[in-house]
Amino acid sequence: QVSDLETEKLSAPMPLSQRISRSDSSSRFKQDDWYRYRVHSIVSDYRFDYLISAAIVTNFILILVETEWGARCEDECVPSWVPSCNAVLLALYTLEAILRIYAYQKQYFRSSWELFDFRVVIAGRS
């Protein structure tokens, strides 16, 4: 006889990480789940956070340089590489937001920090 707890375990949906780790080739799960799991593991890794943190610090330094040189003699003194670096960093932030939305899906929009980050990226793109 099967207890209520065992019945609940059998009927409960399997977590994504367990579904992905199944090695049998007859897996009934979508290939998309595997990609989402991989992207989730990348954006959840502390090294990814360090990369984004380094980009934020670099962006801060670029803002200081741009402000200092811009204050000295308008925008004419700002080196041409500064706007290029800003564009690369904005592309990195956009890619980060896209990857996190893909990995976290609805949970991404439930986090106030992620929403703030998303708004900053959207403001930067406009």
DSSP file (Angstrom, degrees, kcal/mol; ACC not computed):
  #  RESIDUE AA STRUCTURE BP1 BP2  ACC     N-H-->O    O-->H-N    N-H-->O    O-->H-N    TCO  KAPPA ALPHA  PHI   PSI    X-CA   Y-CA   Z-CA
    1    1 A Q              0   0    0      0, 0.0     2,-0.5     0, 0.0     0, 0.0   0.000 360.0 360.0 360.0 138.0    0.0    0.0    0.0
    2    2 A V        -     0   0    0      1,-0.0     2,-0.0     4,-0.0     0, 0.0  -0.781 360.0-133.2 -96.3 129.7    1.3    3.5   -1.0
    3    3 A S     >  -     0   0    0     -2,-0.5     4,-2.1     1,-0.1     5,-0.2  -0.265  24.5-108.5 -75.4 167.2    1.1    6.2    1.6
    4    4 A D  H  > S+     0   0    0      1,-0.2     4,-2.3     2,-0.2     5,-0.1   0.873 119.6  53.8 -63.1 -37.2   -0.2    9.7    0.9
    5    5 A L  H  > S+     0   0    0      2,-0.2     4,-2.2     1,-0.2    -1,-0.2   0.907 109.1  47.6 -64.8 -42.6    3.3   11.1    1.1
    6    6 A E  H  > S+     0   0    0      2,-0.2     4,-2.1     1,-0.2    -1,-0.2   0.880 111.1  51.4 -67.0 -37.3    4.6    8.6   -1.5
    7    7 A T  H  X S+     0   0    0     -4,-2.1     4,-2.0     2,-0.2    -2,-0.2   0.904 109.7  50.2 -64.0 -41.1    1.7    9.4   -3.7
    8    8 A E  H  X S+     0   0    0     -4,-2.3     4,-1.6     1,-0.2    -2,-0.2   0.898 109.8  50.6 -64.2 -40.3    2.4   13.1   -3.4
    9    9 A K  H  < S+     0   0    0     -4,-2.2    -1,-0.2     1,-0.2    -2,-0.2   0.899 111.3  48.6 -63.6 -40.0    6.0   12.5   -4.3
   10   10 A L  H  < S+     0   0    0     -4,-2.1    -1,-0.2     1,-0.2    -2,-0.2   0.848 116.6  41.3 -69.3 -34.0    5.0   10.5   -7.4
   11   11 A S  H  < S+     0   0    0     -4,-2.0    -1,-0.2    -5,-0.1    -2,-0.2   0.639  91.7 101.2 -91.2 -14.4    2.5   13.1   -8.6
   12   12 A A  S  < S-     0   0    0     -4,-1.6     2,-0.1    -5,-0.2    -4,-0.0  -0.453  83.6-104.4 -70.9 141.6    4.7   16.1   -7.9
   13   13 A P        -     0   0    0      0, 0.0    -1,-0.1     0, 0.0    -2,-0.1  -0.383  36.6-111.3 -65.9 143.6    6.4   17.6  -10.9
   14   14 A M        -     0   0    0      1,-0.1     5,-0.1    -4,-0.1    -4,-0.0  -0.565  36.2-106.8 -75.9 134.7   10.1   16.9  -11.1
   15   15 A P     >  -     0   0    0      0, 0.0     4,-2.2     0, 0.0     3,-0.5  -0.223  28.5-113.2 -59.2 153.3   12.3   20.0  -10.6
   16   16 A L  H  > S+     0   0    0      1,-0.2     4,-2.5     2,-0.2     5,-0.2   0.883 115.1  55.4 -56.7 -42.4   14.0   21.3  -13.7
   17   17 A S  H  > S+     0   0    0      1,-0.2     4,-1.6     2,-0.2    -1,-0.2   0.861 110.0  46.0 -63.3 -34.7   17.5   20.4  -12.5
   18   18 A Q  H  > S+     0   0    0     -3,-0.5     4,-0.5     2,-0.2    -1,-0.2   0.866 111.4  51.9 -74.8 -35.8   16.5   16.7  -12.0
   19   19 A R  H >< S+     0   0    0     -4,-2.2     3,-0.7     1,-0.2    -2,-0.2   0.904 111.5  47.4 -65.3 -39.0   14.8   16.6  -15.3
   20   20 A I  H 3< S+     0   0    0     -4,-2.5    -1,-0.2     1,-0.2    -2,-0.2   0.881 105.5  58.0 -69.5 -38.1   17.8   17.9  -17.1
   21   21 A S  H 3< S+     0   0    0     -4,-1.6    -1,-0.2    -5,-0.2     2,-0.2   0.556  76.1 114.1 -75.1  -5.4   20.2   15.6  -15.3
   22   22 A R    <<  -     0   0    0     -3,-0.7     5,-0.1    -4,-0.5    -3,-0.0  -0.486  50.0-164.9 -66.4 131.0   18.4   12.5  -16.6
   23   23 A S        +     0   0    0     -2,-0.2    -1,-0.1     3,-0.0     2,-0.1   0.549  48.0 112.7 -99.4  -7.9   20.8   10.7  -18.9
   24   24 A D    >   -     0   0    0      1,-0.1     3,-1.1     2,-0.1    -2,-0.0  -0.429  65.2-137.2 -70.5 141.0   18.4    8.3  -20.7
   25   25 A S  T 3  S+     0   0    0      1,-0.3    -1,-0.1    -2,-0.1    -3,-0.0   0.613  98.5  68.4 -73.7 -11.5   18.0    9.1  -24.4
   26   26 A S  T 3   +     0   0    0      2,-0.0    -1,-0.3     0, 0.0    -2,-0.1   0.153  69.8 148.0 -93.0  20.6   14.2    8.5  -24.1
   27   27 A S    <   -     0   0    0     -3,-1.1    -8,-0.0     1,-0.2    -7,-0.0  -0.276  42.6-150.3 -58.0 138.3   13.8   11.6  -22.0
   28   28 A R        +     0   0    0      2,-0.0     2,-0.2     0, 0.0    -1,-0.2   0.312  61.6 107.6 -93.9   9.1   10.4   13.2  -22.6
   29   29 A F  S    S-     0   0    0    -10,-0.2     5,-0.0     1,-0.1    -2,-0.0  -0.615  74.9-101.9 -94.9 150.3   11.6   16.7  -21.8
   30   30 A K    >>  -     0   0    0     -2,-0.2     4,-0.8     1,-0.1     3,-0.6  -0.226  18.7-126.5 -66.6 152.0   12.1   19.4  -24.3
   31   31 A Q  H >> S+     0   0    0      1,-0.2     4,-1.7     2,-0.2     3,-0.5   0.822 108.7  68.0 -65.1 -31.1   15.6   20.4  -25.5
   32   32 A D  H 3> S+     0   0    0      1,-0.2     4,-2.7     2,-0.2    -1,-0.2   0.843  91.7  60.1 -58.9 -35.0   14.7   24.0  -24.5
   33   33 A D  H <> S+     0   0    0     -3,-0.6     4,-2.4     1,-0.2    -1,-0.2   0.895 103.3  51.1 -60.5 -39.5   14.8   22.9  -20.8
   34   34 A W  H <X S+     0   0    0     -4,-0.8     4,-2.3    -3,-0.5    -1,-0.2   0.925 111.3  47.0 -64.9 -44.3   18.4   21.8  -21.2
   35   35 A Y  H  X S+     0   0    0     -4,-1.7     4,-2.7     2,-0.2     5,-0.2   0.922 112.9  48.8 -63.5 -43.7   19.4   25.2  -22.7
   36   36 A R  H  X S+     0   0    0     -4,-2.7     4,-2.6     1,-0.2    -1,-0.2   0.894 110.4  51.6 -63.8 -39.0   17.5   27.1  -20.1
   37   37 A Y  H  X S+     0   0    0     -4,-2.4     4,-2.3    -5,-0.2    -1,-0.2   0.913 111.0  47.9 -62.9 -42.9   19.2   25.0  -17.4
   38   38 A R  H  X S+     0   0    0     -4,-2.3     4,-1.7     2,-0.2    -2,-0.2   0.926 113.2  47.0 -64.9 -45.0   22.6   25.7  -18.8
   39   39 A V  H  X S+     0   0    0     -4,-2.7     4,-2.7     1,-0.2     5,-0.2   0.906 111.6  52.4 -63.8 -40.4   21.9   29.5  -19.1
   40   40 A H  H  X S+     0   0    0     -4,-2.6     4,-1.5     1,-0.2    -2,-0.2   0.911 108.1  50.4 -60.3 -43.1   20.6   29.4  -15.5
   41   41 A S  H  < S+     0   0    0     -4,-2.3     4,-0.3     1,-0.2    -1,-0.2   0.832 112.4  48.3 -67.0 -29.9   23.7   27.7  -14.3
   42   42 A I  H >< S+     0   0    0     -4,-1.7     3,-1.1     2,-0.2     6,-0.3   0.953 114.1  42.7 -73.2 -50.3   25.9   30.4  -16.0
   43   43 A V  H 3< S+     0   0    0     -4,-2.7    -2,-0.2     1,-0.3    -1,-0.2   0.682 113.9  53.6 -73.7 -15.4   24.0   33.5  -14.8
   44   44 A S  T 3< S+     0   0    0     -4,-1.5    -1,-0.3    -5,-0.2    -2,-0.2   0.523  86.7 105.6 -91.2  -6.7   23.8   32.0  -11.3
   45   45 A D  S X> S-     0   0    0     -3,-1.1     4,-1.5    -4,-0.3     3,-0.5  -0.484  74.7-131.8 -76.5 142.1   27.5   31.4  -11.1
   46   46 A Y  H 3> S+     0   0    0      1,-0.2     4,-2.2     2,-0.2     5,-0.1   0.798 106.2  61.4 -63.9 -28.0   29.5   33.7   -8.9
   47   47 A R  H 3> S+     0   0    0      2,-0.2     4,-2.1     1,-0.2    -1,-0.2   0.862 101.7  51.8 -67.8 -34.5   32.1   34.2  -11.7
   48   48 A F  H <> S+     0   0    0     -3,-0.5     4,-2.4    -6,-0.3    -1,-0.2   0.908 109.1  50.4 -65.7 -41.1   29.3   35.7  -13.9
   49   49 A D  H  X S+     0   0    0     -4,-1.5     4,-2.5     1,-0.2    -2,-0.2   0.886 109.4  51.4 -63.3 -38.4   28.5   38.1  -11.1
   50   50 A Y  H  X S+     0   0    0     -4,-2.2     4,-2.5     2,-0.2    -2,-0.2   0.890 108.8  51.5 -64.3 -39.2   32.2   39.0  -10.8
   51   51 A L  H  X S+     0   0    0     -4,-2.1     4,-2.0     2,-0.2    -2,-0.2   0.938 112.6  44.4 -62.1 -47.4   32.3   39.7  -14.6
   52   52 A I  H  X S+     0   0    0     -4,-2.4     4,-2.2     2,-0.2    -2,-0.2   0.888 112.4  52.8 -66.1 -38.4   29.2   42.0  -14.4
   53   53 A S  H  X S+     0   0    0     -4,-2.5     4,-2.3     2,-0.2    -2,-0.2   0.903 108.4  50.4 -63.1 -40.9   30.6   43.7  -11.3
   54   54 A A  H  X S+     0   0    0     -4,-2.5     4,-2.5     1,-0.2    -1,-0.2   0.881 109.4  51.5 -63.7 -37.8   33.9   44.4  -13.1
   55   55 A A  H  X S+     0   0    0     -4,-2.0     4,-2.5     2,-0.2    -2,-0.2   0.893 109.0  50.7 -65.4 -39.3   31.9   45.8  -16.0
   56   56 A I  H  X S+     0   0    0     -4,-2.2     4,-2.2     2,-0.2    -2,-0.2   0.912 111.4  47.2 -65.2 -42.5   30.0   48.1  -13.6
   57   57 A V  H  X S+     0   0    0     -4,-2.3     4,-2.2     2,-0.2    -2,-0.2   0.916 112.7  49.7 -64.7 -42.7   33.3   49.3  -12.0
   58   58 A T  H  X S+     0   0    0     -4,-2.5     4,-2.4     1,-0.2    -2,-0.2   0.906 110.4  50.7 -61.1 -41.8   34.8   49.9  -15.5
   59   59 A N  H  X S+     0   0    0     -4,-2.5     4,-2.2     2,-0.2    -1,-0.2   0.895 107.8  53.0 -62.9 -40.1   31.6   51.8  -16.5
   60   60 A F  H  X S+     0   0    0     -4,-2.2     4,-2.1     2,-0.2    -2,-0.2   0.920 109.6  48.3 -60.9 -44.3   31.9   54.0  -13.4
   61   61 A I  H  X S+     0   0    0     -4,-2.2     4,-2.6     1,-0.2    -2,-0.2   0.903 110.2  52.1 -63.4 -41.5   35.5   54.8  -14.3
   62   62 A L  H  X S+     0   0    0     -4,-2.4     4,-2.9     1,-0.2    -1,-0.2   0.884 107.6  52.0 -62.6 -37.9   34.5   55.7  -17.8
   63   63 A I  H  X S+     0   0    0     -4,-2.2     4,-2.6     2,-0.2    -1,-0.2   0.908 110.0  49.2 -64.5 -41.2   31.8   58.0  -16.5
   64   64 A L  H  X S+     0   0    0     -4,-2.1     4,-2.7     2,-0.2    -2,-0.2   0.933 113.4  46.0 -62.1 -45.9   34.4   59.8  -14.3
   65   65 A V  H  X S+     0   0    0     -4,-2.6     4,-2.7     1,-0.2     5,-0.3   0.933 114.4  47.8 -62.0 -46.8   36.7   60.1  -17.3
   66   66 A E  H  X S+     0   0    0     -4,-2.9     4,-2.1     1,-0.2    -1,-0.2   0.900 114.2  46.5 -62.8 -41.6   34.0   61.3  -19.6
   67   67 A T  H  X S+     0   0    0     -4,-2.6     4,-2.1    -5,-0.2    -2,-0.2   0.920 113.9  47.9 -67.3 -44.4   32.7   63.8  -17.0
   68   68 A E  H  X S+     0   0    0     -4,-2.7     4,-1.3    -5,-0.2    -2,-0.2   0.951 117.6  39.8 -62.8 -50.8   36.2   65.2  -16.2
   69   69 A W  H  X S+     0   0    0     -4,-2.7     4,-1.6     1,-0.2     8,-0.3   0.857 115.0  53.4 -69.8 -33.9   37.2   65.6  -19.8
   70   70 A G  H  X S+     0   0    0     -4,-2.1     4,-1.0    -5,-0.3    -1,-0.2   0.851 107.5  51.5 -67.4 -33.8   33.8   66.9  -20.8
   71   71 A A  H  < S+     0   0    0     -4,-2.1    -1,-0.2     2,-0.2    -2,-0.2   0.799 105.9  56.5 -73.1 -28.8   33.9   69.6  -18.0
   72   72 A R  H  < S-     0   0    0     -4,-1.3    -2,-0.2     1,-0.2    -1,-0.2   0.934 135.1  -8.5 -69.9 -46.0   37.3   70.8  -19.2
   73   73 A C  H >X S-     0   0    0     -4,-1.6     3,-0.8     1,-0.6     4,-0.5  -0.208  99.3 -99.4-152.7  52.8   36.4   71.6  -22.8
   74   74 A E  G >< S-     0   0    0     -4,-1.0     3,-0.6     1,-0.2    -1,-0.6  -0.166  74.7 -42.7  60.9-156.9   32.9   70.4  -23.6
   75   75 A D  G 34 S+     0   0    0      1,-0.2     3,-0.4     2,-0.1    -1,-0.2   0.515 122.4  83.7 -84.2  -4.7   32.5   67.1  -25.5
   76   76 A E  G <4 S+     0   0    0     -3,-0.8    -1,-0.2     1,-0.2    -2,-0.2   0.798  89.6  49.8 -69.7 -27.9   35.4   67.9  -27.9
   77   77 A C  S << S+     0   0    0     -3,-0.6    -1,-0.2    -4,-0.5    -2,-0.1   0.654  82.4 106.3 -85.7 -16.3   38.1   66.7  -25.5
   78   78 A V  S    S-     0   0    0     -3,-0.4   -12,-0.1    -4,-0.3    -3,-0.0  -0.487  79.5-115.4 -67.6 124.0   36.4   63.3  -24.7
   79   79 A P    >   -     0   0    0      0, 0.0     3,-1.3     0, 0.0    -1,-0.1  -0.223  17.0-121.7 -60.1 149.9   38.4   60.6  -26.5
   80   80 A S  T 3> S+     0   0    0      1,-0.3     4,-0.9     2,-0.2    -2,-0.1   0.706 107.7  65.4 -67.7 -19.3   36.6   58.7  -29.2
   81   81 A W  H 3> S+     0   0    0      1,-0.2     4,-2.4     2,-0.2    -1,-0.3   0.714  87.1  70.7 -77.5 -18.5   37.1   55.4  -27.5
   82   82 A V  H <> S+     0   0    0     -3,-1.3     4,-2.3     2,-0.2    -1,-0.2   0.953  99.9  43.5 -66.2 -50.4   35.0   56.4  -24.5
   83   83 A P  H  > S+     0   0    0      0, 0.0     4,-2.1     0, 0.0    -1,-0.2   0.863 113.2  54.4 -62.6 -32.4   31.6   56.3  -26.3
   84   84 A S  H  X S+     0   0    0     -4,-0.9     4,-2.0     2,-0.2    -2,-0.2   0.925 109.1  46.9 -65.0 -43.4   32.7   53.0  -28.0
   85   85 A C  H  X S+     0   0    0     -4,-2.4     4,-2.6     1,-0.2     5,-0.2   0.892 110.2  53.6 -64.2 -39.3   33.4   51.4  -24.6
   86   86 A N  H  X S+     0   0    0     -4,-2.3     4,-2.4     1,-0.2    -1,-0.2   0.900 108.1  50.2 -61.1 -40.3   30.1   52.7  -23.3
   87   87 A A  H  X S+     0   0    0     -4,-2.1     4,-2.0     2,-0.2    -1,-0.2   0.894 110.6  49.2 -65.8 -39.6   28.3   51.0  -26.2
   88   88 A V  H  X S+     0   0    0     -4,-2.0     4,-2.1     2,-0.2    -2,-0.2   0.915 112.1  48.2 -65.2 -42.9   30.1   47.7  -25.5
   89   89 A L  H  X S+     0   0    0     -4,-2.6     4,-2.5     2,-0.2    -2,-0.2   0.896 110.2  51.5 -66.3 -38.8   29.2   47.8  -21.9
   90   90 A L  H  X S+     0   0    0     -4,-2.4     4,-2.3     2,-0.2    -1,-0.2   0.890 109.0  51.4 -63.8 -38.3   25.6   48.6  -22.7
   91   91 A A  H  X S+     0   0    0     -4,-2.0     4,-2.5     2,-0.2    -2,-0.2   0.893 109.6  50.5 -64.0 -39.1   25.6   45.6  -25.1
   92   92 A L  H  X S+     0   0    0     -4,-2.1     4,-2.4     2,-0.2    -2,-0.2   0.919 111.0  48.0 -64.3 -43.6   27.0   43.5  -22.2
   93   93 A Y  H  X S+     0   0    0     -4,-2.5     4,-2.3     2,-0.2    -2,-0.2   0.881 111.7  50.6 -64.4 -37.7   24.2   44.7  -19.8
   94   94 A T  H  X S+     0   0    0     -4,-2.3     4,-2.4     2,-0.2    -2,-0.2   0.923 110.7  48.6 -65.4 -44.1   21.6   44.0  -22.5
   95   95 A L  H  X S+     0   0    0     -4,-2.5     4,-2.6     1,-0.2     5,-0.2   0.902 109.9  52.7 -62.0 -41.1   22.9   40.5  -23.0
   96   96 A E  H  X S+     0   0    0     -4,-2.4     4,-2.6     1,-0.2    -2,-0.2   0.931 110.1  47.7 -59.3 -46.1   22.9   39.9  -19.2
   97   97 A A  H  X S+     0   0    0     -4,-2.3     4,-2.5     1,-0.2    -2,-0.2   0.909 112.3  49.3 -63.0 -42.2   19.3   41.0  -19.0
   98   98 A I  H  X S+     0   0    0     -4,-2.4     4,-2.3     2,-0.2    -1,-0.2   0.922 112.5  47.4 -63.5 -44.2   18.3   38.8  -21.9
   99   99 A L  H  X S+     0   0    0     -4,-2.6     4,-2.5     1,-0.2    -2,-0.2   0.912 113.2  48.1 -64.2 -42.3   20.1   35.8  -20.4
  100  100 A R  H  X S+     0   0    0     -4,-2.6     4,-3.2    -5,-0.2     5,-0.4   0.896 110.8  50.6 -67.5 -38.7   18.6   36.3  -17.0
  101  101 A I  H  X S+     0   0    0     -4,-2.5     4,-2.1    -5,-0.2    -1,-0.2   0.927 113.2  46.7 -62.5 -43.5   15.1   36.7  -18.4
  102  102 A Y  H  < S+     0   0    0     -4,-2.3    -2,-0.2    -5,-0.2    -1,-0.2   0.904 118.4  41.5 -63.9 -41.4   15.5   33.5  -20.4
  103  103 A A  H  < S+     0   0    0     -4,-2.5    -2,-0.2    -5,-0.2    -3,-0.2   0.929 127.8  27.9 -74.0 -45.9   16.9   31.6  -17.4
  104  104 A Y  H >< S+     0   0    0     -4,-3.2     3,-1.8     1,-0.2    -3,-0.2   0.683  82.3 178.8 -93.2 -19.3   14.6   32.9  -14.6
  105  105 A Q  G >X S+     0   0    0     -4,-2.1     3,-1.2    -5,-0.4     4,-0.6  -0.300  73.2   4.4  51.7-121.6   11.5   33.6  -16.8
  106  106 A K  G >4 S+     0   0    0      1,-0.3     3,-0.7     2,-0.2     4,-0.4   0.821 127.5  64.1 -63.6 -31.1    8.6   35.0  -14.6
  107  107 A Q  G X> S+     0   0    0     -3,-1.8     3,-1.0     1,-0.2     4,-0.6   0.801  91.4  66.4 -63.5 -27.1   10.8   35.0  -11.5
  108  108 A Y  G X4 S+     0   0    0     -3,-1.2     3,-0.8     1,-0.3    -1,-0.2   0.907 101.9  46.7 -58.8 -41.8   13.0   37.6  -13.1
  109  109 A F  G << S+     0   0    0     -3,-0.7    -1,-0.3    -4,-0.6    -2,-0.2   0.467 103.5  63.2 -84.1  -1.1   10.2   40.1  -13.0
  110  110 A R  G <4 S+     0   0    0     -3,-1.0     2,-0.5    -4,-0.4    -1,-0.2   0.563  85.5  86.5 -93.7 -11.7    9.4   39.3   -9.4
  111  111 A S    <X  -     0   0    0     -3,-0.8     4,-2.2    -4,-0.6     5,-0.2  -0.796  65.8-155.1 -92.9 124.1   12.7   40.6   -8.1
  112  112 A S  H  > S+     0   0    0     -2,-0.5     4,-2.2     1,-0.2    -1,-0.2   0.854  96.2  53.7 -66.9 -33.0   12.9   44.3   -7.4
  113  113 A W  H  > S+     0   0    0      2,-0.2     4,-2.4     1,-0.2    -1,-0.2   0.920 109.6  46.7 -66.5 -43.5   16.6   44.3   -8.0
  114  114 A E  H  > S+     0   0    0      2,-0.2     4,-2.7     1,-0.2    -2,-0.2   0.880 111.5  52.0 -66.1 -37.9   16.3   42.7  -11.4
  115  115 A L  H  X S+     0   0    0     -4,-2.2     4,-2.5     2,-0.2    -1,-0.2   0.901 109.7  49.2 -64.3 -40.6   13.5   45.1  -12.3
  116  116 A F  H  X S+     0   0    0     -4,-2.2     4,-2.2     2,-0.2    -2,-0.2   0.941 112.5  47.8 -61.8 -46.8   15.7   48.0  -11.4
  117  117 A D  H  X S+     0   0    0     -4,-2.4     4,-2.1     1,-0.2    -2,-0.2   0.905 111.2  51.3 -59.2 -43.6   18.5   46.6  -13.5
  118  118 A F  H  X S+     0   0    0     -4,-2.7     4,-2.4     1,-0.2    -1,-0.2   0.907 109.2  50.0 -61.9 -43.3   16.1   46.1  -16.4
  119  119 A R  H  X S+     0   0    0     -4,-2.5     4,-2.6     1,-0.2    -1,-0.2   0.881 108.9  52.2 -64.4 -38.2   14.9   49.7  -16.2
  120  120 A V  H  X S+     0   0    0     -4,-2.2     4,-2.2     2,-0.2    -1,-0.2   0.913 110.6  48.0 -64.4 -41.6   18.5   51.0  -16.2
  121  121 A V  H  X S+     0   0    0     -4,-2.1     4,-1.6     2,-0.2    -2,-0.2   0.920 112.4  48.6 -64.8 -43.3   19.3   48.9  -19.3
  122  122 A I  H  X S+     0   0    0     -4,-2.4     4,-1.0     1,-0.2    -2,-0.2   0.908 111.5  50.0 -63.2 -41.6   16.1   50.2  -21.0
  123  123 A A  H  < S+     0   0    0     -4,-2.6     3,-0.4     1,-0.2    -1,-0.2   0.885 109.8  51.5 -64.3 -37.8   17.0   53.8  -20.1
  124  124 A G  H  < S+     0   0    0     -4,-2.2    -1,-0.2     1,-0.2    -2,-0.2   0.814 107.3  52.9 -68.1 -30.0   20.5   53.3  -21.4
  125  125 A R  H  <        0   0    0     -4,-1.6    -1,-0.2     1,-0.2    -2,-0.2   0.684 360.0 360.0 -79.1 -18.2   19.2   52.0  -24.7
  126  126 A S     <        0   0    0     -4,-1.0    -1,-0.2    -3,-0.4    -2,-0.2   0.475 360.0 360.0 -93.4 360.0   16.9   55.0  -25.3
